[in-house]
């Protein structure tokens, strides 16, 4: 991903990864003229020049940081300010993450749409809805299929843990947690080298 900063021409698969949408969506946008590019002579392959990709991303409100920074986007959803602050501080100091926060399920939905995170750290008990509702909402949107979800909670009731995993969480970590364990699982889920 780090080479996206210097790359000048992209495949539809690479554009799909950068824009956090399916490859079919990219092909549709290319075929109907919303995404400019060219076909490789003598083949069906489509290629998108960097400038056309930047214009498309700006037109559609897609964050440009995948092209520019190579950092992974993390959304921290928790109504406990101390936990939000701790994660924000640690992840930003780590240098590999771009962090945004939300304190309710409603805000999490808005931030997921705007920020398009690669990973969500999700508290189970939120003031408005439970984390499994947030998880199900993310999993119901095909544009979010790449998002990894780590649920974190002090409520370690086995039924609720199972409910979170059934709703689509990739991982459950009970509170109190070891921060190194959380960051370790994040880097594994995000396939860091």
Helices and strands as residue ranges (DSSP letters): G 2-5, E 9-11, H 12-19, H 23-31, E 38-39, E 46-49, H 50-59, H 65-68, E 72-77, H 81-94, E 97-102, H 105-115, E 119-123, H 131-139, G 142-144, E 148-153, H 158-167, E 171-174, H 179-189
